[in-house]
Amino acid sequence: MGVGRRRLRRALEVTRVARRAHVLRVLRELRAGPDREAAPERAREFRSALEELGTTFVKLGQILSSRPDLLPDVYIEELERLVDDVPPLSFDELRPVIEGEVGAGTFAEIGAEPLAAASVAQIHPALLADGREVVVKVRRPGIQEQVRVDLDLLRSAAGLAEEHSEAARLLQLEPLVDELEAHLSAELDLVQEASNTELIRSIVAEGDHLVVPEVIRPWVTERVLVLERIHGQKVEQGHGLDRERAAELAQAFFHAYVRQVTVWGVYHADPHRGNVFLTDDGRLALLDFGLIGRLADDVRRRLALLLLALAQNRADDVADSLISLSLVRAEADPAGFVHEVRRKLPRYHWRPLAGIAAGQALADLQRLALRYRIQLPTSFALVGKTLAQADAIARTLDPELDPIELIEEDALDVVLSEFGRTLEPNRLLAGLFMQAEPLARVPRQLGQIATKLDSGTLKIGIAPKELAGLDRVLRSTANRLGVALVVVGLLVSSALMARVNDAVALAGFAVSAAIALYLVWKILRTPGEV
């Protein structure tokens, strides 16, 4: 089947599911903003539609579940229930992939029944020829082509929406599709997942509470990944651990995620209950590293300062840290944002984990930022979701754990260690040189300016910014004036034609009236748009 035909067929399928799930009503509800009360049944229909449409749309829903600045709570809660769980493919369909990628003689035995079946890949138990227990993760045939078609459709829809809607531009739909594409590209490449697994394994290796499965090389390809098998069960309320061990695990687990964000700048970005096992020997196993968050050093340091300020209830510093991380346009209201943070922040201070809804503080900050037109980076949403998922699992192990206290301890350690690193001779000298070099050029630059002033050749350029709104207003005004002149011209010419031919004059009046009514309707329906 050709690409064009496949895309058309998929577009029709998406349209059919969207109509049945009343997605247009959902979008109108979402357009009202995250603070407006939403209907639970609409949220359920939206989730069901995403699940029915498969891999790309399930991943889209999972990304949206980390955006409380865009969606009401009822949608966030519903999208967090998205299950990437599909009927398994027959092992006969996967056997040629495994044998072609890693060789038929690699395994002494492979179980035909999968341990898990998701839309991207299936996992089967196996024994290597040397007797080691492993699992084989196999990418589903054809999934890459399906994802590519879906992304093309979503990108076209996002571009069209941003072209015609200010709300779509504010919600940054095109960057959202870019983020979705990056996530799916990572999950589809099992070589990258193997590297991610080894990276996180090296980060958590220092403790004896957490474990990450070993990647069994050389059996790693883009479509097949062989990993050490870890036996265990999901973390549930009746976990059977004694209270002291459960508290140790909860603290070590949450501590590990805070340090991944604030120290390493690389973190396991999807620690939901299906990806965290309680092992038979009483440790926590972290699984599935298709999605890894990465932070630039500057962003990592600022997030550490933000978490420390949040833990210590310093509202002004929280607001300043968020603004420093964000894109603040001319229409933003930083003063109003700071005032609102001062009002809301104290409600989270000195409260145990059991008294705080998972991620509520960070979710509220995201909503406030959007309300005051401060654009937080997408990394903030992913960090917020990751810490929310981590504290939910920690709460299951130990309801008495106080994450605020742990955040304060970890973030303070990070700040102190970063300060110590800046005082290292090499870093200190490099920093001084970077600051001194521009100063050394100042006398020469002042001399050049003086010379140009003396000769009358000094030129000053002004680069206008943030004029997109004015451009739209001027274009809209010009278009509507043009239409109005056409209507007036038709009315005048019709009046003159009335002396010659009544039928032609009547037709002219009718056309003028139709255009005028359409212009009035357009102005009332879309004020300020072209």
C-alpha positions in Angstrom: 0.0 0.0 0.0 1.4 3.4 -1.0 2.2 6.1 1.6 -0.5 8.5 0.4 -3.2 5.8 0.4 -2.1 4.6 3.9 -2.2 8.2 5.2 -5.7 8.7 3.7 -7.0 5.5 5.2 -5.5 6.4 8.6 -7.0 9.9 8.5 -10.4 8.4 7.8 -10.0 6.0 10.8 -8.9 8.8 13.1 -11.8 11.0 12.0 -14.3 8.1 12.6 -13.0 7.4 16.1 -12.9 11.2 16.9 -16.6 11.6 15.8 -17.7 8.6 17.8 -15.9 9.9 20.9 -17.2 13.4 20.5 -13.6 14.8 20.4 -14.8 18.2 19.1 -16.8 18.6 22.3 -13.8 17.6 24.3 -11.6 20.2 22.5 -14.2 22.9 23.2 -14.1 21.9 26.8 -10.3 22.0 26.9 -10.3 25.4 25.2 -11.9 26.8 28.3 -8.7 26.1 30.2 -7.5 23.9 33.0 -9.4 25.8 35.8 -12.8 25.2 34.3 -14.7 22.2 35.7 -14.9 19.4 33.1 -17.2 16.5 32.6 -15.8 13.1 33.7 -17.6 11.2 30.9 -15.9 13.4 28.3 -12.5 12.6 29.8 -13.3 8.8 29.7 -14.4 9.1 26.0 -11.2 10.9 25.2 -9.0 8.3 26.9 -10.9 5.5 25.2 -10.5 7.1 21.8 -6.7 7.4 22.3 -6.4 3.8 23.4 -8.4 2.7 20.3 -6.2 4.7 17.9 -3.1 2.9 19.2 0.6 3.6 19.9 1.1 7.2 18.8 -2.1 8.5 20.4 -1.5 6.5 23.6 1.9 8.2 23.9 0.3 11.5 23.1 -2.1 11.0 26.0 0.7 10.0 28.3 2.5 13.3 27.5 -0.7 15.3 28.0 -1.1 13.7 31.4 2.1 15.6 32.4 0.5 18.9 31.4 -1.9 20.1 34.2 -1.2 23.6 32.8 -3.3 22.6 29.7 -5.9 20.1 31.0 -8.3 20.0 33.9 -7.7 17.6 36.8 -10.3 15.2 35.6 -8.5 14.7 32.3 -5.1 14.4 34.0 -6.5 11.6 36.3 -8.1 9.8 33.3 -5.1 10.0 31.1 -2.9 8.6 33.9 -5.0 5.4 33.5 -4.0 5.0 29.9 -2.9 1.4 29.5 -0.4 0.6 26.7 -1.6 -3.0 26.8 -2.7 -4.7 23.6 -3.5 -8.3 22.5 -0.2 -10.1 21.9 1.0 -11.1 18.5 1.5 -14.7 17.8 5.1 -15.8 18.6 5.3 -17.2 15.0 5.2 -13.6 13.7 8.0 -12.6 16.0 10.3 -15.6 15.7 11.7 -14.5 12.2 12.6 -11.1 13.7 14.4 -12.6 16.7 16.3 -15.2 14.6 17.2 -12.6 11.9 18.5 -10.1 14.5 20.4 -12.2 17.1 20.6 -15.7 15.5 18.6 -18.9 16.0 21.2 -20.6 18.2 21.4 -17.8 20.8 18.7 -19.3 23.0 18.2 -22.7 24.5 14.5 -21.9 25.0 12.0 -19.0 24.4 8.6 -18.9 26.0 5.8 -18.5 23.4 3.6 -16.7 25.9 4.7 -13.1 26.5 5.3 -11.6 29.9 4.0 -8.3 28.6 2.5 -7.0 25.3 2.5 -3.3 24.5 1.9 -1.5 21.3 5.6 -0.9 20.6 7.1 -4.3 21.7 6.5 -7.6 23.4 8.6 -9.3 26.1 9.1 -13.0 26.2 11.0 -15.1 28.8 14.0 -17.1 27.5 17.0 -19.1 28.5 20.4 -18.4 26.9 22.5 -21.3 25.6 24.6 -20.9 28.8 21.6 -21.3 31.0 21.1 -17.7 32.1 17.5 -16.5 32.5 16.7 -13.5 30.3 13.9 -11.6 28.7 13.7 -10.8 25.0 12.1 -7.5 24.0 10.9 -7.6 20.4 9.6 -4.6 18.4 6.4 -5.2 16.6 6.7 -5.5 12.8 5.3 -2.5 11.0 5.0 -0.2 14.0 7.6 2.3 12.8 5.7 2.9 9.5 2.4 3.3 11.5 4.0 5.9 13.8 5.4 7.8 10.9 2.0 8.2 9.3 0.3 9.2 12.6 3.0 11.8 13.3 2.5 13.3 9.8 -1.2 13.6 10.4 -0.7 15.2 13.9 1.9 17.6 12.6 -0.5 18.8 9.8 -3.3 19.2 12.2 -1.2 21.1 14.7 0.2 23.5 12.0 -3.3 24.2 10.8 -4.6 24.9 14.3 -1.7 27.2 15.1 -2.2 29.1 11.9 -5.8 29.9 12.7 -6.0 30.0 16.5 -4.2 32.1 19.1 -5.2 29.5 21.8 -3.3 26.8 19.8 -0.2 29.0 19.6 -0.3 29.6 23.3 -0.6 25.9 24.0 2.4 25.2 21.7 0.8 22.4 19.7 3.6 22.0 17.2 6.3 21.7 20.0 4.0 19.2 21.6 4.1 17.1 18.4 7.9 17.5 18.3 8.1 16.2 21.9 5.9 13.2 21.0 8.1 12.4 18.0 11.2 12.5 20.2 9.6 10.1 22.7 8.5 7.7 20.1 11.8 7.7 18.3 13.5 6.8 21.5 11.1 4.0 22.3 11.3 2.5 18.8 15.1 2.2 18.9 16.0 -0.6 21.3 19.7 0.2 20.9 19.0 3.5 22.5 17.0 1.8 25.2 19.9 -0.5 26.0 22.2 2.5 26.4 19.6 4.3 28.6 19.4 1.1 30.7 23.1 0.9 31.2 23.3 4.6 32.1 20.7 4.4 34.8 22.2 1.2 36.1 25.5 2.9 36.6 23.8 5.8 38.4 21.9 3.6 41.0 24.6 1.0 41.3 26.1 2.6 44.5 23.2 1.5 46.7 21.8 -1.9 47.7 18.1 -0.9 47.6 17.6 -0.4 43.8 18.5 -2.7 40.9 18.4 -2.3 37.1 18.5 -5.3 34.8 21.8 -6.0 33.0 21.8 -5.6 29.2 23.1 -8.8 27.7 25.5 -7.9 25.0 26.1 -8.4 22.1 22.5 -9.3 21.6 21.2 -5.7 21.2 19.8 -4.4 17.9 17.3 -1.8 16.9 14.5 -4.4 16.9 15.5 -6.9 19.6 16.9 -6.4 23.1 18.0 -9.1 25.5 18.0 -8.3 29.2 18.6 -10.0 32.5 15.4 -11.4 33.9 14.4 -10.1 37.4 11.6 -11.9 39.2 9.3 -9.8 41.3 5.8 -8.2 41.6 4.3 -4.8 41.2 4.4 -2.5 44.2 1.0 -2.8 45.9 -0.5 -1.9 49.2 -0.2 -5.5 50.5 3.5 -5.7 49.7 4.3 -7.9 52.8 7.5 -6.0 53.8 8.1 -5.1 57.4 7.7 -1.4 58.2 11.4 -0.6 58.6 12.4 -2.2 55.3 9.5 -0.5 53.5 10.5 2.9 54.9 14.1 2.3 53.7 13.0 1.4 50.2 10.7 4.3 50.0 13.3 6.8 51.0 16.0 5.3 48.8 13.6 5.2 45.8 12.5 8.9 46.1 16.0 10.0 46.9 17.3 8.3 43.8 14.8 10.2 41.5 15.5 13.5 43.1 19.2 13.0 42.6 18.8 11.8 39.0 17.1 15.1 38.3 19.3 17.5 40.3 22.7 15.8 40.2 23.0 13.7 37.1 20.6 15.6 34.8 19.5 12.2 33.4 16.5 10.4 34.9 14.2 7.5 34.3 11.2 9.5 33.1 8.4 6.8 33.4 8.5 5.2 36.8 4.9 4.1 36.9 3.8 1.0 38.8 4.3 -1.3 35.8 7.9 -0.2 35.5 8.9 -0.7 39.2 9.0 -4.2 40.7 9.5 -5.4 44.2 12.0 -8.2 43.8 12.0 -11.5 45.5 15.0 -10.5 47.6 13.3 -7.3 48.9 14.7 -4.6 46.5 13.1 -2.4 44.0 13.8 -3.1 40.3 13.5 -0.3 37.8 12.4 -1.4 34.3 11.8 -0.1 30.8 14.1 2.8 29.9 12.6 3.7 26.5 11.9 7.2 27.9 14.8 9.1 29.5 14.7 12.7 30.5 17.9 14.8 30.0 18.6 18.3 31.4 21.2 20.8 30.5 23.6 21.7 33.4 22.1 25.1 33.8 18.5 23.8 33.8 19.5 21.0 36.3 21.0 23.6 38.7 18.0 25.9 38.5 15.7 22.9 39.1 17.7 22.0 42.2 17.4 25.6 43.5 13.7 25.5 42.7 13.1 22.3 44.6 15.1 23.7 47.6 13.1 26.9 47.6 9.9 24.9 47.3 10.9 22.7 50.3 11.8 25.7 52.4 8.6 27.6 51.5 10.4 30.6 49.9 7.7 31.8 47.5 9.7 34.7 46.0 12.6 32.3 45.2 10.3 29.7 43.8 8.8 32.3 41.4 12.2 33.7 40.5 13.5 30.2 39.7 10.5 29.4 37.5 10.7 32.8 35.6 14.5 32.2 35.0 13.6 28.8 33.5 10.8 30.1 31.3 10.2 32.1 28.2 8.6 35.4 29.4 7.0 37.4 26.6 5.9 41.0 26.6 2.3 40.1 27.4 3.3 38.1 30.5 2.5 39.3 34.1 5.5 38.3 36.3 4.3 40.5 39.2 0.9 38.8 39.2 2.6 35.4 39.0 4.8 36.1 42.0 1.8 37.3 44.1 -0.1 34.2 43.3 2.8 31.9 44.2 3.1 33.7 47.5 -0.6 33.0 48.1 -0.6 29.3 47.2 2.8 28.0 48.2 2.3 27.8 52.1 -0.4 25.1 51.7 2.3 22.5 50.8 4.7 23.3 53.6 5.3 20.8 56.5 2.7 18.4 55.3 3.5 14.6 55.0 3.2 12.8 51.7 -0.2 11.3 52.7 -1.6 14.8 52.9 -0.5 16.0 49.5 -2.0 14.8 46.2 0.9 13.5 44.0 2.6 16.3 42.2 -0.1 18.8 43.2 2.4 21.5 44.0 4.2 21.3 40.7 1.0 21.0 38.8 -0.4 24.1 40.4 2.8 26.0 39.5 2.4 24.9 35.9 -1.2 26.2 35.8 -0.2 29.5 37.3 2.6 30.0 34.8 0.2 29.5 31.9 -2.5 31.8 33.5 0.1 34.6 33.6 1.5 33.7 30.1 4.8 32.5 31.3 5.9 29.6 29.1 7.7 26.9 31.2 10.0 24.5 29.3 8.6 21.1 28.4 11.3 19.6 30.7 9.6 21.0 33.7 6.4 19.1 32.9 8.3 15.8 32.5 10.2 16.4 35.7 7.0 17.1 37.5 5.3 14.0 36.2 8.3 11.9 37.1 8.5 13.1 40.7 4.7 12.7 41.0 4.9 9.1 39.9 7.9 8.4 42.2 6.2 9.9 45.2 3.0 7.8 44.5 5.1 4.6 44.6 6.9 5.8 47.7 3.5 6.5 49.4 2.5 2.9 48.7 5.6 1.6 50.5 5.6 4.2 53.4 2.6 6.5 53.8 4.5 8.4 56.6 7.4 9.5 54.3 7.8 13.3 54.0 9.0 14.0 50.5 9.5 17.7 51.3 12.1 16.9 53.9 13.9 14.6 51.4 13.8 17.2 48.7 15.3 19.8 51.1 18.1 17.4 52.1 18.9 16.4 48.5 18.6 19.8 46.9 20.8 21.4 49.7 23.5 18.7 49.1 23.4 19.5 45.4 23.7 23.3 45.9 26.6 22.9 48.3 28.4 20.4 45.9 27.8 22.7 42.9 29.3 25.7 44.9 32.3 23.5 45.8 32.8 22.6 42.2 32.8 26.3 41.1 35.7 26.9 43.5 37.8 24.2 42.0 41.0 25.9 40.5 40.3 24.9 36.9 36.7 26.0 36.9 37.4 29.2 38.9 40.1 30.3 36.5 38.0 29.4 33.4 35.1 31.4 34.8 37.3 34.4 35.6 38.8 34.3 32.1 35.3 34.2 30.5 34.3 37.2 32.5 37.5 39.1 32.0 37.8 38.7 28.2 34.9 40.9 27.3 36.1 43.6 29.8 39.5 43.6 28.1 37.8 44.5 24.8 35.9 47.5 26.2 38.7 50.2 25.7 39.0 49.2 22.0 35.3 49.2 21.5 34.9 52.6 23.2 37.6 54.0 20.9 35.8 52.7 17.8 32.5 54.3 18.9 34.3 57.6 19.5 35.9 57.5 16.1 32.6 56.8 14.4 30.9 59.7 16.3 33.7 62.0 15.3 33.4 61.1 11.6 29.6 61.0 11.7 29.4 57.4 10.6 27.8 55.9 13.7 24.7 53.9 12.9 22.1 52.6 15.3 19.8 49.7 14.2 16.5 49.0 15.8 15.1 45.4 15.5 11.3 45.3 16.2 10.2 42.3 18.2 6.8 40.8 19.3 5.0 42.5 16.4 3.1 39.4 15.3 -0.1 40.5 17.0 0.1 44.0 15.4 0.7 42.4 12.0 -2.4 40.3 12.4 -4.5 43.3 13.4 -3.3 45.4 10.5 -3.8 42.6 8.0 -7.3 41.9 9.4 -8.2 45.6 9.3 -6.9 45.9 5.7 -8.9 42.8 4.5 -12.1 44.0 6.1 -11.7 47.5 4.7 -11.2 46.0 1.3 -14.3 43.9 1.6 -16.3 46.9 2.8 -15.2 48.9 -0.2 -16.2 46.0 -2.5 -19.7 46.1 -0.9 -20.0 49.8 -1.3 -18.9 49.6 -4.9 -21.5 46.9 -5.5 -24.3 49.0 -3.9 -23.4 52.1 -5.9 -23.2 50.2 -9.2 -26.4 48.3 -8.5 -28.2 51.6 -7.8 -27.0 53.0 -11.1 -28.0 49.8 -12.9 -31.5 50.1 -11.5 -32.2 52.7 -14.3 -31.2 50.2 -17.0 -32.1 46.7 -15.8 -34.0 45.9 -12.6 -32.9 42.2 -12.5 -29.2 43.0 -12.7 -29.6 45.7 -10.0 -31.5 43.3 -7.7 -28.8 40.6 -8.1 -26.2 43.2 -7.2 -28.1 44.2 -4.1 -28.4 40.6 -3.1 -24.7 39.9 -3.5 -23.9 43.0 -1.6 -26.2 42.0 1.3 -24.7 38.5 1.4 -21.1 39.7 1.6 -22.0 42.3 4.2 -23.8 39.8 6.4 -20.9 37.4 6.1 -18.5 40.2 7.1 -20.6 41.1 10.1 -20.8 37.4 11.1 -17.0 37.0 10.7 -16.3 40.1 12.8 -18.6 38.9 15.6 -17.3 35.3 15.5 -13.6 35.9 15.2 -12.7 39.4 16.4 -9.1 40.4 15.7 -8.5 37.5 13.3 -7.8 37.8 9.6 
